[in-house]
Amino acid sequence: MITEWLKEKLCYNELEQAFKKALSFYGEKLKTLLLSSDLDLLLNDKKGRKALGTFCAESNEITLNQVKTLLNENRLDCVFVHELAHFIDHERQNKYSRYKFASSRHGTKERIIAELFRSKMKPVPQKRTNYRGRTCELFARAIEEFYGIYTDNQNWIKEFSGWDYYVEIEAFKKEIYPIVKSYIDLW
């Protein structure tokens, strides 16, 4: 049921379109995965939250912050793609019960993407335990950067190119883009 607050504050149709755009990027496999899971979506439009979105593996939920701002800036689909990458990373770990994310396990496709992304960041994160260097974040940011470039989202490119949390766009296009494309096509 859609609350009046959601209708009034967040423009439900725009929210739905951004989610559909993110889903279509991943294709039918994600739709099937979502149908077999109990993923919850929580919305929080309060200012002051540093993270635009979060995925909680324990409760299997995605929380989006500053939704109205993201809609106005045409970047909500990018946040959905990033958080859904965490969801996929988590769901693919089921074979490896010791790990919360597939990107935590050496040799997985997710880990290969994360390590390649890390190696191209400037400066390269030295601590792998902090937020900037965690493999699950590196994987999700690689997918997000791919999506921003793939969809030519100028708002995303303008906002995040040059951040040390991402790879310089030309280096990404040359070295990481083909590998992420192959992953998205086959995952």
Backbone as a printed PyTorch tensor [residue, N CA C, xyz], in Angstrom:
tensor([[[  0.8350,  -1.1850,   0.0000],
         [  0.0000,   0.0000,   0.0000],
         [  0.8830,   1.2530,   0.0000]],

        [[  0.5670,   2.1730,  -0.8290],
         [  1.3360,   3.4000,  -0.9350],
         [  0.7570,   4.4260,   0.0250]],

        [[  1.5860,   4.9190,   0.9020],
         [  1.0990,   5.9080,   1.8670],
         [  0.9130,   7.2540,   1.1900]],

        [[  0.0900,   8.0870,   1.7900],
         [ -0.1190,   9.4350,   1.2610],
         [  1.1830,  10.2230,   1.2840]],

        [[  1.9960,   9.9930,   2.3220],
         [  3.2760,  10.6700,   2.4120],
         [  4.1230,  10.3610,   1.1830]],

        [[  4.1600,   9.0870,   0.7980],
         [  4.9420,   8.6820,  -0.3590],
         [  4.4070,   9.3330,  -1.6240]],

        [[  3.1040,   9.3150,  -1.7890],
         [  2.5090,   9.9410,  -2.9760],
         [  2.8450,  11.4300,  -3.0330]],

        [[  2.7180,  12.0890,  -1.8820],
         [  2.9000,  13.5410,  -1.8300],
         [  4.3670,  13.9430,  -1.9490]],

        [[  5.2290,  13.2780,  -1.2130],
         [  6.6090,  13.7300,  -1.0950],
         [  7.5550,  13.1810,  -2.1570]],

        [[  7.3200,  11.9790,  -2.6230],
         [  8.3540,  11.3280,  -3.4160],
         [  8.0070,  11.0730,  -4.8730]],

        [[  6.8500,  11.4230,  -5.2960],
         [  6.4820,  11.1810,  -6.6840],
         [  6.6420,   9.6950,  -7.0170]],

        [[  5.7180,   8.9020,  -6.5560],
         [  5.7860,   7.4470,  -6.6700],
         [  6.1090,   6.9900,  -8.0890]],

        [[  5.5130,   7.5980,  -9.0850],
         [  5.7480,   7.1660, -10.4660],
         [  7.2130,   7.3270, -10.8630]],

        [[  7.8420,   8.4100, -10.4340],
         [  9.2570,   8.6150, -10.7320],
         [ 10.1270,   7.5960,  -9.9990]],

        [[  9.7730,   7.3070,  -8.7680],
         [ 10.4820,   6.3000,  -7.9940],
         [ 10.3730,   4.9340,  -8.6770]],

        [[  9.1810,   4.5940,  -9.0910],
         [  8.9480,   3.3210,  -9.7820],
         [  9.7470,   3.2580, -11.0840]],

        [[  9.8000,   4.3410, -11.8370],
         [ 10.5410,   4.3640, -13.0990],
         [ 12.0430,   4.1750, -12.8650]],

        [[ 12.5660,   4.8100, -11.8290],
         [ 13.9950,   4.6550, -11.5160],
         [ 14.3050,   3.2120, -11.1390]],

        [[ 13.4270,   2.5850, -10.3690],
         [ 13.6330,   1.1880,  -9.9810],
         [ 13.5380,   0.2730, -11.1960]],

        [[ 12.5560,   0.5110, -12.0520],
         [ 12.4030,  -0.3020, -13.2710],
         [ 13.6230,  -0.1620, -14.1800]],

        [[ 14.1600,   1.0370, -14.2720],
         [ 15.3510,   1.2650, -15.0880],
         [ 16.5320,   0.4490, -14.5530]],

        [[ 16.6930,   0.4490, -13.2320],
         [ 17.7670,  -0.3410, -12.6100],
         [ 17.5340,  -1.8300, -12.8260]],

        [[ 16.2990,  -2.2770, -12.6740],
         [ 15.9860,  -3.6910, -12.8920],
         [ 16.2610,  -4.1150, -14.3260]],

        [[ 15.8730,  -3.2800, -15.2880],
         [ 16.0750,  -3.6500, -16.6870],
         [ 17.5600,  -3.7410, -17.0220]],

        [[ 18.3820,  -2.9680, -16.3360],
         [ 19.8300,  -3.0360, -16.5320],
         [ 20.3450,  -4.4380, -16.1900]],

        [[ 19.8570,  -4.9950, -15.0950],
         [ 20.3180,  -6.3110, -14.6680],
         [ 19.6280,  -7.4540, -15.4070]],

        [[ 18.4210,  -7.2430, -15.8870],
         [ 17.7330,  -8.2550, -16.6750],
         [ 16.9080,  -9.2370, -15.8660]],

        [[ 16.5080, -10.2790, -16.5210],
         [ 15.5730, -11.2690, -15.9740],
         [ 16.1250, -12.0210, -14.7610]],

        [[ 17.4360, -12.2570, -14.7290],
         [ 18.0050, -13.0020, -13.6030],
         [ 17.7450, -12.2850, -12.2760]],

        [[ 17.8680, -10.9620, -12.2850],
         [ 17.6210, -10.2160, -11.0500],
         [ 16.1470, -10.2750, -10.6830]],

        [[ 15.2690, -10.1590, -11.6590],
         [ 13.8370, -10.2340, -11.3740],
         [ 13.4990, -11.5690, -10.7300]],

        [[ 14.0710, -12.6380, -11.2430],
         [ 13.8550, -13.9740, -10.6750],
         [ 14.4140, -14.0460,  -9.2570]],

        [[ 15.5990, -13.5130,  -9.0610],
         [ 16.2360, -13.5060,  -7.7450],
         [ 15.4000, -12.7160,  -6.7410]],

        [[ 14.8700, -11.5800,  -7.1680],
         [ 14.0360, -10.7680,  -6.2810],
         [ 12.7500, -11.4940,  -5.8990]],

        [[ 12.1820, -12.2300,  -6.8260],
         [ 10.9510, -12.9670,  -6.5360],
         [ 11.1780, -14.0680,  -5.5070]],

        [[ 12.3950, -14.6040,  -5.4770],
         [ 12.6780, -15.6950,  -4.5410],
         [ 13.2580, -15.1920,  -3.2160]],

        [[ 13.3590, -13.8890,  -3.0460],
         [ 13.9050, -13.3510,  -1.8040],
         [ 12.8620, -12.4680,  -1.1320]],

        [[ 13.1890, -12.0580,   0.0700],
         [ 12.3100, -11.1560,   0.8210],
         [ 12.9670,  -9.7900,   0.9630]],

        [[ 13.4790,  -9.2550,  -0.1300],
         [ 14.1380,  -7.9590,  -0.0830],
         [ 13.1150,  -6.8740,   0.2090]],

        [[ 13.4260,  -6.0310,   1.1790],
         [ 12.5740,  -4.8950,   1.5260],
         [ 13.2290,  -3.6070,   1.0570]],

        [[ 12.4060,  -2.6510,   0.6880],
         [ 12.8760,  -1.3340,   0.2850],
         [ 12.3140,  -0.3150,   1.2590]],

        [[ 13.2150,   0.4250,   1.9090],
         [ 12.8170,   1.4510,   2.8590],
         [ 13.2210,   2.8140,   2.3100]],

        [[ 12.3910,   3.7890,   2.5280],
         [ 12.6570,   5.1290,   2.0250],
         [ 12.7970,   6.0920,   3.1890]],

        [[ 13.7910,   6.9600,   3.0890],
         [ 14.0550,   7.9390,   4.1240],
         [ 14.4390,   9.2270,   3.4170]],

        [[ 13.6310,  10.2360,   3.5260],
         [ 13.9130,  11.4790,   2.8140],
         [ 14.5170,  12.5390,   3.7260]],

        [[ 15.0400,  12.1270,   4.8650],
         [ 15.6300,  13.0880,   5.7970],
         [ 17.0150,  13.5070,   5.3130]],

        [[ 17.2830,  14.7700,   5.4300],
         [ 18.6150,  15.2890,   5.0920],
         [ 19.5930,  14.9000,   6.1940]],

        [[ 20.8590,  14.9740,   5.8620],
         [ 21.8710,  14.7310,   6.8750],
         [ 22.4270,  13.3160,   6.8770]],

        [[ 21.7740,  12.3880,   6.2030],
         [ 22.3310,  11.0460,   6.1160],
         [ 23.4520,  11.0660,   5.0890]],

        [[ 24.6060,  10.5850,   5.4810],
         [ 25.7620,  10.6240,   4.5890],
         [ 25.5890,   9.6590,   3.4120]],

        [[ 25.1650,   8.4370,   3.6820],
         [ 25.0050,   7.4520,   2.6180],
         [ 23.7040,   7.7040,   1.8720]],

        [[ 23.7780,   7.6530,   0.5490],
         [ 22.5730,   7.8210,  -0.2660],
         [ 21.7080,   6.5660,  -0.2250]],

        [[ 22.3520,   5.4430,  -0.0100],
         [ 21.6300,   4.1870,   0.1060],
         [ 22.4540,   3.2040,   0.8980]],

        [[ 21.7890,   2.2180,   1.4710],
         [ 22.4870,   1.1530,   2.1930],
         [ 21.7900,  -0.1700,   1.9180]],

        [[ 22.5820,  -1.2320,   1.9130],
         [ 22.0340,  -2.5790,   1.8580],
         [ 22.4320,  -3.2710,   3.1470]],

        [[ 21.4540,  -3.8300,   3.8490],
         [ 21.7200,  -4.5630,   5.0860],
         [ 21.5010,  -6.0470,   4.8150]],

        [[ 22.5790,  -6.8150,   4.8330],
         [ 22.4940,  -8.2430,   4.5430],
         [ 21.7060,  -8.9970,   5.6140]],

        [[ 21.8390,  -8.5730,   6.8760],
         [ 21.1690,  -9.2720,   7.9700],
         [ 19.6490,  -9.2060,   7.8470]],

        [[ 19.1380,  -8.0390,   7.4820],
         [ 17.6840,  -7.8750,   7.3780],
         [ 17.1990,  -7.9240,   5.9290]],

        [[ 18.1330,  -8.0530,   4.9970],
         [ 17.8170,  -8.1360,   3.5730],
         [ 16.9590,  -6.9470,   3.1300]],

        [[ 17.4980,  -5.7440,   3.3860],
         [ 16.7430,  -4.5490,   3.0150],
         [ 17.6620,  -3.4730,   2.4490]],

        [[ 17.0960,  -2.7160,   1.5470],
         [ 17.7560,  -1.5610,   0.9690],
         [ 17.0540,  -0.3290,   1.5180]],

        [[ 17.8500,   0.5970,   2.0380],
         [ 17.3020,   1.8740,   2.5050],
         [ 17.8590,   2.9630,   1.6050]],

        [[ 16.9810,   3.7990,   1.1110],
         [ 17.3880,   4.9310,   0.2880],
         [ 17.1890,   6.2090,   1.0850]],

        [[ 18.1960,   7.0640,   1.0630],
         [ 18.1520,   8.3480,   1.7640],
         [ 18.1460,   9.4770,   0.7380]],

        [[ 17.6000,  10.6020,   1.1370],
         [ 17.5590,  11.7760,   0.2760],
         [ 16.9210,  11.4670,  -1.0790]],

        [[ 15.8440,  10.7010,  -1.0580],
         [ 15.2000,  10.2140,  -2.2720],
         [ 14.7450,  11.3630,  -3.1710]],

        [[ 14.1400,  12.3450,  -2.5760],
         [ 13.6280,  13.4660,  -3.3690],
         [ 14.7690,  14.1840,  -4.0940]],

        [[ 15.8720,  14.3880,  -3.4250],
         [ 17.0410,  15.0210,  -4.0400],
         [ 17.5700,  14.1670,  -5.1850]],

        [[ 17.6840,  12.8650,  -4.9570],
         [ 18.1890,  11.9660,  -5.9940],
         [ 17.2770,  11.9480,  -7.2170]],

        [[ 15.9760,  12.0050,  -6.9760],
         [ 15.0390,  12.0750,  -8.1030],
         [ 15.2490,  13.3710,  -8.8780]],

        [[ 15.3640,  14.4700,  -8.1630],
         [ 15.5600,  15.7630,  -8.8220],
         [ 16.8700,  15.8150,  -9.6090]],

        [[ 17.8790,  15.1010,  -9.1340],
         [ 19.1850,  15.1040,  -9.7930],
         [ 19.3280,  13.9760, -10.8100]],

        [[ 18.2820,  13.2060, -11.0140],
         [ 18.2960,  12.1050, -11.9800],
         [ 19.4130,  11.0970, -11.6850]],

        [[ 19.5950,  10.7620, -10.3880],
         [ 20.6220,   9.7950, -10.0010],
         [ 20.0760,   8.6450,  -9.1730]],

        [[ 18.7680,   8.5980,  -8.9750],
         [ 18.2130,   7.5470,  -8.1340],
         [ 18.4440,   6.1610,  -8.7360]],

        [[ 18.3360,   6.0290, -10.0430],
         [ 18.5740,   4.7270, -10.6700],
         [ 20.0080,   4.2510, -10.4140]],

        [[ 20.9710,   5.1820, -10.3620],
         [ 22.3620,   4.8120, -10.0820],
         [ 22.5100,   4.2630,  -8.6620]],

        [[ 21.7960,   4.8640,  -7.7190],
         [ 21.8360,   4.3760,  -6.3370],
         [ 21.1680,   2.9970,  -6.2590]],

        [[ 20.0540,   2.8360,  -6.9480],
         [ 19.4180,   1.5140,  -7.0040],
         [ 20.3930,   0.4740,  -7.5580]],

        [[ 21.0760,   0.8000,  -8.6390],
         [ 22.0190,  -0.1460,  -9.2480],
         [ 23.1150,  -0.5130,  -8.2520]],

        [[ 23.6520,   0.4720,  -7.5360],
         [ 24.7030,   0.2130,  -6.5440],
         [ 24.1940,  -0.7130,  -5.4360]],

        [[ 23.0320,  -0.3880,  -4.8740],
         [ 22.5130,  -1.2010,  -3.7660],
         [ 22.0710,  -2.5860,  -4.2420]],

        [[ 21.5410,  -2.6790,  -5.4340],
         [ 21.1880,  -3.9930,  -5.9840],
         [ 22.4420,  -4.8180,  -6.2680]],

        [[ 23.5640,  -4.1650,  -6.5690],
         [ 24.8260,  -4.8920,  -6.7270],
         [ 25.2200,  -5.5440,  -5.3980]],

        [[ 25.0170,  -4.8240,  -4.2850],
         [ 25.2630,  -5.4300,  -2.9650],
         [ 24.3450,  -6.6430,  -2.7600]],

        [[ 23.0850,  -6.4830,  -3.1220],
         [ 22.1210,  -7.5770,  -2.9800],
         [ 22.5680,  -8.7950,  -3.7920]],

        [[ 22.9580,  -8.5900,  -5.0320],
         [ 23.4210,  -9.6890,  -5.8870],
         [ 24.6690, -10.3240,  -5.2860]],

        [[ 25.6090,  -9.4970,  -4.8580],
         [ 26.8450,  -9.9680,  -4.2440],
         [ 26.5350, -10.8420,  -3.0280]],

        [[ 25.5760, -10.4030,  -2.2400],
         [ 25.1670, -11.1800,  -1.0650],
         [ 24.4670, -12.4850,  -1.4660]],

        [[ 23.5600, -12.4070,  -2.4010],
         [ 22.8240, -13.6040,  -2.8190],
         [ 23.7400, -14.6470,  -3.4560]],

        [[ 24.7490, -14.2020,  -4.1680],
         [ 25.6660, -15.1390,  -4.8270],
         [ 26.6250, -15.8050,  -3.8410]],

        [[ 26.6730, -15.3220,  -2.6300],
         [ 27.5540, -15.9330,  -1.6280],
         [ 26.9570, -17.1790,  -1.0090]],

        [[ 25.7030, -17.4670,  -1.2440],
         [ 25.0520, -18.6030,  -0.5860],
         [ 25.8330, -19.8940,  -0.7280]],

        [[ 26.5550, -20.0390,  -1.8190],
         [ 27.3850, -21.2290,  -1.9940],
         [ 28.5330, -21.2470,  -0.9880]],

        [[ 28.8900, -20.0950,  -0.4760],
         [ 30.0470, -19.9590,   0.4010],
         [ 29.5780, -19.4190,   1.7450]],

        [[ 28.9570, -20.2550,   2.5270],
         [ 28.2440, -19.8080,   3.7240],
         [ 29.1090, -19.0500,   4.7270]],

        [[ 30.3970, -19.2240,   4.6790],
         [ 31.2760, -18.5320,   5.6190],
         [ 31.3560, -17.0310,   5.3410]],

        [[ 30.9980, -16.6270,   4.1570],
         [ 31.1310, -15.2420,   3.7330],
         [ 29.7790, -14.5640,   3.6060]],

        [[ 29.7500, -13.2540,   3.8650],
         [ 28.5320, -12.4830,   3.7110],
         [ 28.3180, -12.0730,   2.2540]],

        [[ 29.4400, -11.8940,   1.5170],
         [ 29.3850, -11.4630,   0.1250],
         [ 30.3000, -12.3490,  -0.7210]],

        [[ 29.8960, -12.6030,  -1.9500],
         [ 30.7380, -13.3720,  -2.8640],
         [ 32.0530, -12.6460,  -3.1290]],

        [[ 32.0290, -11.3290,  -3.1100],
         [ 33.2530, -10.5560,  -3.3500],
         [ 34.2840, -10.7390,  -2.2380]],

        [[ 33.9030, -11.3370,  -1.1320],
         [ 34.8430, -11.6100,  -0.0390],
         [ 35.6640, -12.8660,  -0.2820]],

        [[ 35.2240, -13.6860,  -1.2080],
         [ 35.8840, -14.9700,  -1.4620],
         [ 36.8110, -14.8600,  -2.6740]],

        [[ 38.0640, -15.2320,  -2.4850],
         [ 39.0420, -15.2140,  -3.5780],
         [ 38.5680, -16.0930,  -4.7260]],

        [[ 38.7550, -15.5930,  -5.9360],
         [ 38.4590, -16.3790,  -7.1260],
         [ 37.0660, -16.1860,  -7.7060]],

        [[ 36.1620, -15.5270,  -6.9730],
         [ 34.8260, -15.3030,  -7.5350],
         [ 34.8980, -14.1670,  -8.5540]],

        [[ 33.9390, -14.1280,  -9.4400],
         [ 33.8810, -13.0430, -10.4300],
         [ 33.7550, -11.6950,  -9.7330]],

        [[ 32.9760, -11.6700,  -8.6720],
         [ 32.7760, -10.4270,  -7.9190],
         [ 34.0880,  -9.9390,  -7.3090]],

        [[ 34.8810, -10.8570,  -6.7800],
         [ 36.1740, -10.4920,  -6.1660],
         [ 37.1560, -10.0180,  -7.2280]],

        [[ 37.1500, -10.6570,  -8.3810],
         [ 38.0450, -10.2510,  -9.4650],
         [ 37.7460,  -8.8110,  -9.8860]],

        [[ 36.4630,  -8.4830, -10.0130],
         [ 36.0670,  -7.1150, -10.3690],
         [ 36.4850,  -6.1440,  -9.2630]],

        [[ 36.2470,  -6.5120,  -8.0130],
         [ 36.5950,  -5.6460,  -6.8820],
         [ 38.0990,  -5.3770,  -6.8310]],

        [[ 38.9000,  -6.4100,  -7.0030],
         [ 40.3610,  -6.2470,  -6.9380],
         [ 40.8820,  -5.4130,  -8.1110]],

        [[ 40.3280,  -5.6200,  -9.2940],
         [ 40.7320,  -4.8110, -10.4430],
         [ 40.3720,  -3.3500, -10.2080]],

        [[ 39.1570,  -3.1100,  -9.7120],
         [ 38.7110,  -1.7510,  -9.4080],
         [ 39.6500,  -1.1090,  -8.3910]],

        [[ 39.9760,  -1.8520,  -7.3240],
         [ 40.8910,  -1.3420,  -6.2830],
         [ 42.2400,  -0.9630,  -6.8890]],

        [[ 42.7560,  -1.8080,  -7.7650],
         [ 44.0940,  -1.5640,  -8.3270],
         [ 44.1590,  -0.3190,  -9.2010]],

        [[ 43.0230,   0.1420,  -9.6970],
         [ 42.9890,   1.3200, -10.5780],
         [ 42.5850,   2.5970,  -9.8540]],

        [[ 42.2130,   2.4840,  -8.5790],
         [ 41.8560,   3.6790,  -7.8120],
         [ 43.1030,   4.4860,  -7.4890]],

        [[ 42.9450,   5.7960,  -7.3950],
         [ 44.0490,   6.6610,  -7.0230],
         [ 43.6020,   7.5510,  -5.8770]],

        [[ 44.2290,   7.4980,  -4.7390],
         [ 45.2410,   6.5220,  -4.3640],
         [ 44.6000,   5.1620,  -4.0830]],

        [[ 45.3880,   4.1180,  -4.2540],
         [ 44.9130,   2.7630,  -3.9810],
         [ 44.6650,   2.6330,  -2.4880]],

        [[ 43.4790,   2.1290,  -2.0960],
         [ 43.2120,   1.9680,  -0.6540],
         [ 44.1810,   0.9630,  -0.0280]],

        [[ 44.8960,   1.3860,   0.9920],
         [ 45.8350,   0.4950,   1.6620],
         [ 45.1340,  -0.4100,   2.6720]],

        [[ 44.1290,   0.1350,   3.3560],
         [ 43.3850,  -0.6680,   4.3280],
         [ 42.1910,  -1.2920,   3.6400]],

        [[ 42.1190,  -2.5870,   3.6860],
         [ 41.0150,  -3.2920,   3.0510],
         [ 39.8090,  -3.4150,   3.9710]],

        [[ 39.9600,  -2.9820,   5.1940],
         [ 38.8640,  -3.1160,   6.1550],
         [ 38.0240,  -1.8550,   6.2780]],

        [[ 38.5560,  -0.7140,   5.8340],
         [ 37.7420,   0.4960,   5.9360],
         [ 36.7510,   0.5500,   4.7650]],

        [[ 35.8160,   1.4300,   4.8490],
         [ 34.7360,   1.5010,   3.8560],
         [ 35.2670,   1.6010,   2.4340]],

        [[ 36.2110,   2.4640,   2.2060],
         [ 36.7190,   2.7060,   0.8590],
         [ 37.3870,   1.4780,   0.2460]],

        [[ 37.9430,   0.6050,   1.0770],
         [ 38.6830,  -0.5420,   0.5760],
         [ 37.9890,  -1.8900,   0.6790]],

        [[ 36.7760,  -1.9290,   1.2170],
         [ 36.0720,  -3.2190,   1.3690],
         [ 35.6730,  -3.7720,   0.0010]],

        [[ 35.8770,  -5.0690,  -0.1870],
         [ 35.6000,  -5.6680,  -1.5010],
         [ 34.1400,  -5.5300,  -1.9080]],

        [[ 33.2110,  -5.6250,  -0.9650],
         [ 31.8020,  -5.4930,  -1.3370],
         [ 31.5080,  -4.0840,  -1.8460]],

        [[ 32.1540,  -3.0660,  -1.2790],
         [ 31.9690,  -1.6940,  -1.7570],
         [ 32.6460,  -1.4870,  -3.1020]],

        [[ 33.8240,  -2.0420,  -3.2590],
         [ 34.5310,  -1.9190,  -4.5330],
         [ 33.7140,  -2.5480,  -5.6590]],

        [[ 33.1600,  -3.7170,  -5.3940],
         [ 32.3280,  -4.3850,  -6.4040],
         [ 31.1130,  -3.5280,  -6.7600]],

        [[ 30.3970,  -3.0450,  -5.7620],
         [ 29.1870,  -2.2460,  -6.0170],
         [ 29.5300,  -0.9400,  -6.7340]],

        [[ 30.6550,  -0.3210,  -6.3720],
         [ 31.0480,   0.9210,  -7.0470],
         [ 31.4580,   0.6610,  -8.4860]],

        [[ 32.0850,  -0.4900,  -8.7410],
         [ 32.4490,  -0.8380, -10.1250],
         [ 31.1970,  -0.9970, -10.9820]],

        [[ 30.1850,  -1.6640, -10.4330],
         [ 28.9310,  -1.8360, -11.1680],
         [ 28.2570,  -0.4770, -11.3630]],

        [[ 28.2490,   0.3460, -10.3210],
         [ 27.6410,   1.6790, -10.4070],
         [ 28.3510,   2.5490, -11.4440]],

        [[ 29.6890,   2.5390, -11.4250],
         [ 30.4270,   3.3560, -12.3950],
         [ 30.1670,   2.8550, -13.8130]],

        [[ 30.1520,   1.5440, -13.9870],
         [ 29.8160,   0.9850, -15.2940],
         [ 28.4560,   1.5030, -15.7560]],

        [[ 27.4830,   1.4360, -14.8660],
         [ 26.1210,   1.8710, -15.1900],
         [ 26.0750,   3.3550, -15.5380]],

        [[ 26.7620,   4.1870, -14.7680],
         [ 26.7900,   5.6200, -15.0490],
         [ 27.3400,   5.9180, -16.4340]],

        [[ 28.3980,   5.2020, -16.8120],
         [ 28.9970,   5.3750, -18.1350],
         [ 28.1040,   4.7590, -19.2070]],

        [[ 27.6230,   3.5520, -18.9560],
         [ 26.7850,   2.8130, -19.9090],
         [ 25.5360,   3.6090, -20.2950]],

        [[ 24.9140,   4.2480, -19.3150],
         [ 23.6990,   5.0270, -19.5710],
         [ 24.0050,   6.4860, -19.8950]],

        [[ 25.2860,   6.8380, -19.8910],
         [ 25.7170,   8.2110, -20.1460],
         [ 24.9730,   9.1860, -19.2370]],

        [[ 24.8900,   8.8310, -17.9500],
         [ 24.2080,   9.6780, -16.9740],
         [ 25.1370,  10.8330, -16.6080]],

        [[ 24.9300,  11.9630, -17.2660],
         [ 25.8100,  13.1140, -17.0850],
         [ 25.7750,  13.6460, -15.6570]],

        [[ 24.6480,  13.5140, -14.9750],
         [ 24.5750,  13.9510, -13.5720],
         [ 25.4750,  13.0930, -12.7020]],

        [[ 25.4800,  11.7760, -12.9360],
         [ 26.3610,  10.8840, -12.1820],
         [ 27.8160,  11.2040, -12.5060]],

        [[ 28.1200,  11.3040, -13.7950],
         [ 29.5020,  11.5600, -14.2200],
         [ 30.0110,  12.8690, -13.6300]],

        [[ 29.2040,  13.9050, -13.6730],
         [ 29.5930,  15.2100, -13.1290],
         [ 29.8270,  15.1320, -11.6200]],

        [[ 28.9590,  14.4070, -10.9230],
         [ 29.0410,  14.3190,  -9.4600],
         [ 30.2360,  13.4850,  -8.9910]],

        [[ 30.5140,  12.3580,  -9.6600],
         [ 31.4690,  11.4050,  -9.1000],
         [ 32.7940,  11.2790,  -9.8270]],

        [[ 32.9130,  11.7970, -11.0460],
         [ 34.2140,  11.6880, -11.6990],
         [ 35.2270,  12.5230, -10.9140]],

        [[ 36.3760,  11.9190, -10.6770],
         [ 37.3990,  12.6100,  -9.9040],
         [ 37.4150,  12.2510,  -8.4290]],

        [[ 36.3440,  11.6370,  -7.9090],
         [ 36.3440,  11.2060,  -6.5080],
         [ 37.3270,  10.0600,  -6.3440]],

        [[ 37.9950,  10.0080,  -5.2120],
         [ 38.9360,   8.9110,  -4.9990],
         [ 38.2340,   7.6010,  -4.6060]],

        [[ 36.9190,   7.6060,  -4.5580],
         [ 36.1660,   6.3750,  -4.3210],
         [ 35.8860,   5.6350,  -5.6300]],

        [[ 36.1880,   6.2710,  -6.7420],
         [ 35.9220,   5.7050,  -8.0600],
         [ 37.2030,   5.7190,  -8.8850]],

        [[ 37.1520,   5.0860, -10.0400],
         [ 38.2910,   5.0390, -10.9430],
         [ 38.1130,   6.1420, -11.9840]],

        [[ 39.2070,   6.7660, -12.3720],
         [ 39.1600,   7.7880, -13.4110],
         [ 38.4410,   7.1850, -14.6260]],

        [[ 37.5410,   7.9350, -15.2340],
         [ 36.6140,   7.4010, -16.2330],
         [ 37.3200,   6.7890, -17.4380]],

        [[ 38.3260,   7.4300, -17.9550],
         [ 39.0130,   6.8720, -19.1370],
         [ 39.7080,   5.5550, -18.7990]],

        [[ 40.3410,   5.4760, -17.6310],
         [ 40.9760,   4.2180, -17.1980],
         [ 39.9160,   3.1410, -16.9910]],

        [[ 38.7660,   3.5360, -16.4250],
         [ 37.6810,   2.5820, -16.2140],
         [ 37.1970,   2.0360, -17.5550]],

        [[ 36.9460,   2.9230, -18.5010],
         [ 36.4610,   2.4970, -19.8220],
         [ 37.4270,   1.5240, -20.4870]],

        [[ 38.7040,   1.7920, -20.3530],
         [ 39.7220,   0.9850, -21.0290],
         [ 39.9220,  -0.3810, -20.3680]],

        [[ 39.9750,  -0.4180, -19.0370],
         [ 40.4080,  -1.6400, -18.3710],
         [ 39.3230,  -2.3930, -17.6040]],

        [[ 38.3440,  -1.6920, -17.0830],
         [ 37.3530,  -2.3440, -16.2170],
         [ 36.0200,  -2.5490, -16.9370]],

        [[ 35.6480,  -1.5940, -17.7380],
         [ 34.3510,  -1.6260, -18.4320],
         [ 34.0970,  -2.9620, -19.1420]],

        [[ 35.0460,  -3.4820, -19.9520],
         [ 34.7660,  -4.7470, -20.6580],
         [ 34.5310,  -5.9340, -19.7140]],

        [[ 35.2220,  -5.9390, -18.5930],
         [ 35.0760,  -7.0470, -17.6440],
         [ 33.7290,  -6.9570, -16.9370]],

        [[ 33.3210,  -5.7580, -16.5410],
         [ 32.0270,  -5.5810, -15.9000],
         [ 30.9050,  -5.8820, -16.9030]],

        [[ 31.0870,  -5.4610, -18.1490],
         [ 30.0790,  -5.7630, -19.1800],
         [ 29.8840,  -7.2590, -19.3290]],

        [[ 30.9750,  -7.9730, -19.3690],
         [ 30.9030,  -9.4290, -19.4680],
         [ 30.1920, -10.0210, -18.2570]],

        [[ 30.4660,  -9.5020, -17.0700],
         [ 29.8100,  -9.9710, -15.8510],
         [ 28.3050,  -9.7180, -15.9210]],

        [[ 27.9150,  -8.5070, -16.3000],
         [ 26.4920,  -8.1640, -16.3710],
         [ 25.8030,  -9.0400, -17.4170]],

        [[ 26.4390,  -9.2710, -18.5330],
         [ 25.8520, -10.0910, -19.5930],
         [ 25.6660, -11.5400, -19.1690]],

        [[ 26.5550, -12.0370, -18.3020],
         [ 26.5570, -13.4630, -17.9700],
         [ 26.1580, -13.8290, -16.5620]],

        [[ 26.1480, -12.9160, -15.6350],
         [ 26.0250, -13.2680, -14.2220],
         [ 24.8410, -14.1660, -14.0070]]])
